[in-house]
Amino acid sequence: MHFNMNEAIEVLERTPQTLEYFLSDLSEGWLHCHEGEGTWNAFEVIEHLIEAEKNNWLPRLEFIIQEGESKPFPPFDRFSHLKESSERSMEQKLLEFKMLRTQNITKLKALIKPELHFELTGFHPAFGEVKIRELLSTWVVHDLTHIAQIVRVMAKRYKEDVGPWEEYLGILKNNDGAEKSIIGKKQ
């Protein structure tokens, strides 16, 4: 087991700033590119991260602490952000994400006592029994997955333009981890 609360928080705290620095003031072409039908662009990834901050990580954590395994926590619709369009700028979305994440990390630090809570279990509607430690680990890896996704999508925008160098650019060769837009699928 490698999970360490302080290390997890290091990544969770840096994600909003990383994305803000990387995506602010970029041309629309970078922000709207995607890997094909049913895949997400940078705008959609940030909207997904906002929805997860509101309806996934902390609500599930609180649910586990309050309910344990007595009943499954509500499913999280990974695709809910695709159901309505938003006219907000990338900068506005990044600011909302940063604000929500700051609030959630503050709550996380207040809620969790590592010696008491890491092994507490809840009941996931699809996976069954899950531990708080697993939920928190997933939160960190979820951030890293979507950072990698944004970078991969942007790199693939120039796939046709790199010519023979494509052979040496591994980021252009796979589609691992791309979230497909399967409306209605919940996790």
N, C-alpha and C positions, 0 to 999 in steps of 0.2 A: 504494500500500500504506500503510495507516494503523496496522498493528499495532505496538504498543510494549509490551514486556514489563512495564515499571513501571506503565504505565497499566492493563494487563490485571490485574495483581496488585491494584491499587487497588480494582477492582470485585470481584474474587474474594474479597478480604479483607472487604469490607463486606457482602456478601450475607447471611451468617449473622446478623449484627447487625441488618441491615435487617429481615429476616424475623422475628427474635426480637422486636424492638420492635413490629412491626406486628401479629403474631399472638398473642403471649403474653396470656393472661387474657381473650381474646375469648369471647363467648358461643358455645355450640355451634352456634347457627343460622348464624353467620358462617363457622365452620370446616367445616361440613358442606354448605353450599349448593354447587350446581353448575349447569352450563348445560344439563342434560338428560342423557338416557340416554347412557352411554358417555363422559361427560366427567368431569373430575377436580375434586374439592374441595380445599381447602387442605391437609387431612391427607394426601391422596394425592400432591399435588405435593411436599410435604416428604419423604414416603417415597421418591418417585422421585429427588429430589435426593440423598438418603442412598445409595440404590443406585448412582447415578452416581459418587458419591465413592468408593465401595468397588470398583466394577467397570468403570468407564469411563475417566475422564480420566487418572489416573496409571498404571493398568495399561497403557493403550494407549501412553502416552508412553514408559514403560519398554520396552515391546515394540518400538516403533520404534527406540529407541536400541540395543537388543540385537540385533534381528533384521533391521532395515531392511525391504526389500521381499521378503525370502526366502520369507516365507509370510504369509498374511493374519492379522491379529490376530483374536482370538475376537470373535464378535458380542456386542453388548450388548443384552439384552432390556429395552427401555424400559418394559415392562409387568409385569416380574417382581414388583414391589411389590404388584400387585393380586391375586396368587395366594394370599396368606395375609393374614389380618386381624391387626392389632396392637392390643393394648389399652393401649398406652402413651399418655400424655397428649401434647398438642401441645408442652408445655414439655420433656418428655423427648426427643421427636423433634428439637426444635430444638437441644437441648444436644448430642445425638449428631452432628447435622449440623455444628454449630460445631466440635466436637472433630475430626471427620474432615477438615473443610476446613482447619483450622489445621495438622494433620499433613501434608496434601497440599501446601499452599503451602510449608511448610518443605522437603519433598522436591523440589518444583518448583524452588525457588531453588538447591538443592544440585545438581540434575541438569543444569539447562540453562545453557549458555554461549551467549548469543545469537549471537556471532560464529561459533560452530561448529555449532549445532544447529537453528536455525530452518528451514533448507532441507532437513534430513534428511527422507527419505520412508519411509513405511510403506505397507502394502497393506491397505486397508479392504475387507471382504468384499463390500460392495455398490457402493462408489464407485471402487474401484481405488486408484491412487496418491494419497496425501495427504501433506501436509507437516506437520511439527510446528507451524509457525506457524499453519496452518489449524486444527489440532486445538485449540491454545490459544485462538485467536480464537473458535472454536465454543463452547468452555467458557464464555467470558465472555458471549457472546450467548445461550447456553442459560440462564444465570442470569437475564439481563434478560428473556428470554422468559417464564420462569416467575414472575418477580415481576409482570410485566404481566398474566399469566394470572390470578394470584390476585386482583389488584386488579379486573380485568374481571369475574371470576366474582362477587366480592362486590358490585360495583356492580349487576350484573344481578339480584341478589336484590331490589332495590328498583325494578326496571324498571316494574312495574305501579303503583308508588306515587308516581312523580314527576309523573304527569299530563302536561299539555301541555309541560312542560320537557324531556321526552324528546327533542324536536326539537333541542335545544341540547347534548345530552349524547352526544357521539360514542362514548363508551365503551360505550353501550348498543346501538349500531347494528350491530356486526359480531361475528363469532365467529372472526376470524383467529387462527391459532396455537393454538387449543384442541386439546389432545392427545385423540385418540379412543382408546378402549380396544379395540384390535384385538388380542386375545390371540394370542400366538405371533409377531407381527411383530417383527423384530429389526433393529437398525441397526448 
